[in-house]
């Protein structure tokens, strides 16, 4: 069985509660799991959207962002997010 201290050592410091009680640590772990699940779902969505064979969905991005990153939809999105447009 894992101890509170071992659990606390596994969590990123910014997620550690001020009081390291077992309940507070479990809440932090639950938050991490939720964030991980959301990130995994977002990754699946983006993979589906970026699939070359996808013929039913599209993304509208600035032309230069797409042309400069034609190898990666993720990179094109990152470029669009970083642009001043």
One Martini backbone bead per residue (centre of mass of N, CA, C, O) as a GRO file, in nm:
protein
   85
    1UNK     BB    1   0.098   0.036   0.021
    2UNK     BB    2   0.059   0.364  -0.016
    3UNK     BB    3   0.175   0.652   0.095
    4UNK     BB    4   0.141   0.981   0.134
    5UNK     BB    5   0.437   1.049   0.067
    6UNK     BB    6   0.457   0.888  -0.196
    7UNK     BB    7   0.229   1.037  -0.337
    8UNK     BB    8   0.346   1.324  -0.314
    9UNK     BB    9   0.613   1.253  -0.479
   10UNK     BB   10   0.435   1.203  -0.760
   11UNK     BB   11   0.351   1.492  -0.758
   12UNK     BB   12   0.317   1.785  -0.863
   13UNK     BB   13   0.378   2.064  -0.682
   14UNK     BB   14   0.131   2.242  -0.796
   15UNK     BB   15  -0.082   2.006  -0.681
   16UNK     BB   16  -0.023   2.041  -0.400
   17UNK     BB   17  -0.143   2.062  -0.113
   18UNK     BB   18  -0.099   2.227   0.175
   19UNK     BB   19  -0.242   1.976   0.291
   20UNK     BB   20  -0.120   1.637   0.332
   21UNK     BB   21  -0.372   1.471   0.293
   22UNK     BB   22  -0.532   1.210   0.175
   23UNK     BB   23  -0.772   1.362   0.056
   24UNK     BB   24  -0.610   1.583  -0.097
   25UNK     BB   25  -0.446   1.384  -0.270
   26UNK     BB   26  -0.688   1.245  -0.408
   27UNK     BB   27  -0.788   1.500  -0.545
   28UNK     BB   28  -0.534   1.548  -0.715
   29UNK     BB   29  -0.548   1.277  -0.865
   30UNK     BB   30  -0.825   1.321  -0.990
   31UNK     BB   31  -0.746   1.570  -1.150
   32UNK     BB   32  -0.526   1.433  -1.320
   33UNK     BB   33  -0.708   1.222  -1.453
   34UNK     BB   34  -0.896   1.421  -1.591
   35UNK     BB   35  -0.679   1.567  -1.757
   36UNK     BB   36  -0.578   1.316  -1.904
   37UNK     BB   37  -0.846   1.235  -2.038
   38UNK     BB   38  -0.881   1.501  -2.193
   39UNK     BB   39  -0.615   1.482  -2.354
   40UNK     BB   40  -0.677   1.214  -2.494
   41UNK     BB   41  -0.935   1.309  -2.637
   42UNK     BB   42  -0.801   1.542  -2.792
   43UNK     BB   43  -0.603   1.364  -2.947
   44UNK     BB   44  -0.814   1.196  -3.097
   45UNK     BB   45  -0.951   1.430  -3.239
   46UNK     BB   46  -0.698   1.534  -3.391
   47UNK     BB   47  -0.631   1.273  -3.538
   48UNK     BB   48  -0.895   1.259  -3.695
   49UNK     BB   49  -0.876   1.541  -3.829
   50UNK     BB   50  -0.571   1.480  -3.956
   51UNK     BB   51  -0.653   1.265  -4.132
   52UNK     BB   52  -0.613   1.211  -4.465
   53UNK     BB   53  -0.895   1.034  -4.491
   54UNK     BB   54  -1.059   1.270  -4.410
   55UNK     BB   55  -1.397   1.376  -4.550
   56UNK     BB   56  -1.592   1.527  -4.300
   57UNK     BB   57  -1.358   1.730  -4.213
   58UNK     BB   58  -1.239   2.061  -4.098
   59UNK     BB   59  -0.989   2.327  -4.108
   60UNK     BB   60  -0.943   2.672  -4.032
   61UNK     BB   61  -0.654   2.835  -4.156
   62UNK     BB   62  -0.399   3.002  -4.221
   63UNK     BB   63  -0.227   2.967  -4.503
   64UNK     BB   64   0.069   2.998  -4.395
   65UNK     BB   65   0.045   2.782  -4.173
   66UNK     BB   66  -0.004   2.545  -4.365
   67UNK     BB   67   0.235   2.576  -4.566
   68UNK     BB   68   0.460   2.567  -4.324
   69UNK     BB   69   0.281   2.285  -4.204
   70UNK     BB   70   0.196   2.030  -4.395
   71UNK     BB   71   0.301   1.785  -4.195
   72UNK     BB   72   0.124   1.944  -3.950
   73UNK     BB   73  -0.152   2.027  -3.779
   74UNK     BB   74  -0.036   2.102  -3.506
   75UNK     BB   75   0.168   2.311  -3.616
   76UNK     BB   76  -0.042   2.491  -3.754
   77UNK     BB   77  -0.194   2.561  -3.496
   78UNK     BB   78   0.043   2.681  -3.342
   79UNK     BB   79   0.096   2.906  -3.549
   80UNK     BB   80  -0.182   3.039  -3.524
   81UNK     BB   81  -0.167   3.096  -3.217
   82UNK     BB   82   0.110   3.279  -3.256
   83UNK     BB   83  -0.028   3.475  -3.415
   84UNK     BB   84  -0.160   3.812  -3.506
   85UNK     BB   85  -0.439   3.753  -3.667
   0.00000   0.00000   0.00000
